[in-house]
Amino acid sequence: MSNHFLNPVTTQTWSNGRHQVRCVKVIQETWDVRTFCFMADQPVLFFFKPGQFVTLELEIDGLPIMRSYTISSSPAVPYSFSITIKRVPGGKVSNWLHDNLQEGQELAVHGPVGLFNAIDYPAEKVLFLSGGVGITPVMSMARWFYDTNGNVDMVFVHSARSPKDIIFHRELEHMAARINNFSLHVICEKHGFGEAWAGYRGFLNQKMLELIAPDYLEREIFCCGPTPYMGAVKRLLEANGYDMARYHEEAFGPTPPAVRAEVKELAAEAAEAPPVPIADQHQVAFIGTGKSIRVDPGETVHAAAAKLGLHIPKACGMGICGTCKVMKTAGEVDMEHNGGITDEDVAEGYILSCCSVPKGDVAIDY
C-alpha cells in the first residue's frame, strides 16, 4: 500500500495584527442591519475562535476612528469573514458604514481578538442568549458547531423588537430543521399591525426560560446583547443559583451611563484627595525628547506623555489596535492589553502606552 502525503497548505493564515482586506459582499439582513463580507487579495485562511472580534481602522470626516465588531461568520468558511452591523440613530460609525462601505472597497482591520469565544469554554450542552444585534457572536458559535457537526446540544434563544427585526431568521430556522441538536426560540417584544407572530412575546423571564430550557442550570451560557438585557439575564441566573463561572458575556457599544457616572464620581473624589507622596510616584522618562515626569500609581505611560505635551498616536485606548506602541528601554510596566501587541514585540521591549502602568521608574524611547 503506497503512502499518500497531504500537500502542505501554502495559503497564509490569519494571526492577530493589522491586515488589509477588501469588502466583497454587502447583504441586507433586515431593514436596519447589514452584513459586510471581507477577503484578502491573496488567499488567506481567516481562522479565529467563534465569538472573537476585529477592529476596523476607518477615516470619517478626515479623522481616524477605530471601532470593534464581532465576527458573525463561522471560521469553518475560512477564506472570508463577515461582520453584521445595525444602523444606530446618531451612530457616527454604523451610519457611515451603511452609507459608504461598498463592494470593492479596501480597509485595514486589526485582530482577531477576544476572550469571549466557544473554543476556550468547551461544553456538551450550551445555551445561547442574545438580544438584538448581540446575536452576532453567538451566531458565529452556532454556525461553527453546525458546520463542523459538533457534538454539542444547543439551545438558541434570541430576543428581537419585532418579527421584522429578527436577524438571520431564515438561516436559524434552516439549522433547526436540519439537525436535532439545535433548538431555536425567538422572543419578540411586540409585533406590528398586520405582522403574524405565533412565537414568544414580551421579554425573556424565568417562566419562559424554564419552558425553553428546563435544564438551563446544567448548560454553559453565552450571552450578548444590550446592557439592560444582560443585566436582567444575570440577575435571573444568580437568583436561581446558577454557577456564574459558566456564564460568559460580550458587551460592546458606548460606555454605559452608570459607568460614566462612576468615572465622574471618581474624578470628583480625586479632586478632593490629598496629593500622592513623591516616594509613591514613578518617574517616566522620554529619551527621545529628554523630557520626564513623575506620575501617580495607576497612571498610564500615555497619560504621562500627554501631560508633557507629547502626542503618542492613539486610537482605541483599549490595547486592541496597537497604534500607541512604543519601545520601553528600562523599567517594568503592568500592561493590560486586549491583543493589540504580539509576544515577539513584547519580548523586544515594546509596550502599548494606552494600557501600560509603570511599576517603578521607566524609560521610553520617544
Residue pairs with C-beta under 8 A, 6 or more apart in sequence:
9 45
11 43
11 44
11 45
12 40
12 42
12 43
12 44
12 45
13 44
13 45
13 47
14 44
14 45
14 46
14 47
14 48
14 112
16 110
16 111
16 112
16 113
16 339
16 340
16 342
17 110
17 322
17 342
18 57
18 108
18 109
18 110
18 322
19 40
19 44
19 108
19 109
19 110
20 40
20 41
20 106
20 107
20 108
21 38
21 39
21 40
21 106
21 107
21 108
21 109
22 38
22 39
22 40
22 41
22 104
22 105
22 106
23 36
23 37
23 38
23 101
23 102
23 103
23 104
23 105
23 106
23 107
24 37
24 38
24 39
24 80
24 103
24 104
25 35
25 36
25 37
25 103
26 34
26 35
26 36
26 37
26 101
26 102
26 103
27 34
27 35
27 37
28 34
29 35
29 84
29 167
29 168
30 164
30 165
30 166
30 167
31 164
31 165
32 86
32 87
32 165
33 84
33 85
33 86
33 87
33 133
33 167
34 84
34 85
34 87
34 97
34 98
35 72
35 82
35 83
35 84
35 85
36 82
36 83
36 84
36 85
36 97
36 101
37 73
37 80
37 81
37 82
38 80
38 81
38 82
38 83
38 109
39 79
39 80
40 46
43 79
44 79
45 78
45 79
46 75
46 78
46 79
46 80
46 81
46 112
47 75
47 78
48 71
48 75
48 81
48 111
48 112
49 75
49 112
49 114
49 117
49 118
49 119
49 120
50 71
50 74
50 75
50 117
50 118
50 119
50 137
50 140
50 141
50 143
50 144
51 70
51 114
51 116
51 117
51 118
51 137
51 138
51 140
51 141
51 222
51 250
52 70
52 71
52 111
52 112
52 113
52 114
52 116
52 117
52 137
53 68
53 69
53 70
53 71
53 111
53 112
53 113
53 114
53 137
53 250
53 252
54 68
54 69
54 71
54 81
54 83
54 109
54 110
54 111
54 112
54 113
55 66
55 67
55 68
55 69
55 109
55 110
55 111
55 113
55 316
55 320
55 321
56 66
56 67
56 68
56 69
56 83
56 107
56 108
56 109
57 64
57 66
57 107
57 108
57 109
57 110
57 315
57 321
58 64
58 65
58 66
58 67
58 93
58 96
58 97
58 107
59 65
60 92
60 93
60 96
64 315
65 92
65 93
65 315
66 110
66 315
66 316
66 320
66 321
66 323
67 93
68 252
68 316
68 320
69 83
69 84
69 85
69 136
69 252
70 83
70 114
70 136
70 137
70 140
70 224
70 250
70 252
71 81
71 82
71 83
71 112
71 136
71 137
71 140
72 82
72 83
72 84
72 135
72 136
72 137
72 139
72 140
73 80
73 81
73 82
73 140
73 143
74 140
74 143
74 144
74 146
74 147
75 81
75 140
75 144
76 143
76 144
76 147
76 148
77 147
83 136
84 133
84 135
84 136
84 139
84 167
85 94
85 97
85 98
85 133
86 94
86 132
86 133
87 94
87 95
87 98
88 94
88 95
101 107
110 320
110 321
110 322
110 340
111 320
111 339
113 320
113 338
113 339
113 340
114 250
114 338
114 339
116 137
116 222
116 224
116 248
116 249
116 250
117 137
117 141
118 126
118 141
118 144
118 145
118 222
121 220
121 222
121 246
121 248
123 152
123 219
123 220
123 246
124 151
124 152
124 153
125 152
125 153
125 155
125 215
125 218
125 219
125 220
126 141
126 152
126 153
126 154
126 155
126 219
126 220
126 221
126 222
127 155
127 157
127 213
127 216
127 219
127 220
127 221
127 222
128 138
128 141
128 142
128 154
128 155
128 156
128 157
128 158
128 221
128 222
128 223
129 138
129 157
129 204
129 221
129 222
129 223
129 224
129 225
129 233
130 138
130 139
130 157
130 158
130 159
130 223
130 224
130 225
131 158
131 159
131 160
131 224
131 225
131 226
131 229
131 230
132 159
132 160
132 161
132 165
132 167
132 225
132 226
132 229
133 167
134 223
134 224
134 225
134 226
134 229
134 250
135 158
135 167
135 168
135 224
136 224
137 222
137 224
137 250
138 156
138 222
138 223
138 224
139 167
139 168
141 222
142 154
142 156
142 172
142 175
142 182
143 175
144 150
145 152
145 154
146 175
146 178
146 179
146 182
151 181
152 181
153 181
154 181
154 182
154 183
155 183
155 185
155 212
155 213
155 216
155 219
156 172
156 176
156 182
156 183
156 184
156 185
157 185
157 186
157 187
157 204
157 209
157 212
157 213
158 166
158 167
158 172
158 184
158 185
158 186
158 187
159 186
159 187
159 188
159 189
159 203
159 204
159 225
159 229
160 166
160 167
160 186
160 187
160 188
160 189
161 188
161 189
161 190
162 188
162 189
162 190
162 191
162 192
162 195
162 197
163 188
163 191
163 192
163 195
163 196
163 197
164 192
164 195
165 188
166 186
166 188
169 186
172 184
172 186
173 184
175 182
175 184
176 182
176 183
176 184
183 212
183 213
185 199
185 200
185 212
186 199
186 200
187 199
187 200
187 201
187 202
187 203
187 204
187 208
188 197
188 199
188 200
188 201
189 201
189 202
189 203
190 201
191 197
191 201
200 208
202 208
203 232
204 229
204 232
204 233
204 236
205 236
206 236
206 239
206 240
209 216
209 236
210 216
213 219
216 242
217 240
217 241
217 242
217 243
219 246
220 246
220 248
221 237
221 242
221 246
221 247
221 248
222 248
222 249
223 230
223 233
223 247
223 248
223 249
223 250
224 230
224 249
224 250
224 251
225 233
226 253
227 251
227 253
227 256
230 249
230 251
234 244
234 247
234 249
237 244
237 247
238 244
255 263
276 296
276 297
278 294
280 296
280 297
281 294
281 295
281 296
281 297
282 294
282 295
282 297
282 358
282 359
282 360
282 361
282 362
283 292
283 293
283 294
283 295
283 361
283 362
284 292
284 293
284 294
284 295
284 301
284 304
284 305
284 358
284 361
284 362
284 363
284 364
285 291
285 292
285 361
285 362
285 363
285 364
286 292
286 305
286 308
286 310
286 364
286 366
287 329
287 363
287 364
287 365
287 366
288 365
288 366
289 308
289 310
289 366
291 308
291 310
292 308
293 304
293 307
293 308
295 303
295 304
295 307
295 358
297 357
298 357
299 357
299 358
300 353
300 354
300 355
300 356
300 357
301 326
301 333
301 351
301 353
301 356
301 357
301 358
301 362
301 364
302 312
302 314
302 324
302 353
302 354
302 356
304 358
305 311
305 312
305 353
305 364
305 366
310 366
312 324
312 326
312 353
312 366
313 323
313 324
314 323
314 324
314 353
314 354
315 321
315 323
315 324
316 323
316 340
316 354
317 354
317 355
318 338
318 340
318 354
318 355
319 335
319 336
319 337
319 338
319 339
319 340
319 341
319 352
319 354
319 355
320 337
320 338
320 339
320 340
321 340
322 340
322 341
322 352
324 352
324 353
324 354
325 340
325 341
325 345
325 350
325 351
325 352
325 353
326 350
326 351
326 353
326 364
326 365
326 366
327 348
327 349
327 350
327 351
327 364
327 365
327 366
328 349
328 350
328 351
328 356
328 362
328 363
328 364
328 365
329 349
329 363
329 364
329 365
330 361
330 362
330 363
331 358
331 359
331 360
331 361
331 362
331 363
332 358
332 359
332 360
332 362
333 351
333 356
333 357
333 358
333 359
333 362
334 356
334 357
334 359
335 341
335 346
335 351
335 352
335 355
335 356
335 357
336 355
336 357
337 352
337 355
338 355
340 352
341 350
341 351
341 352
353 364
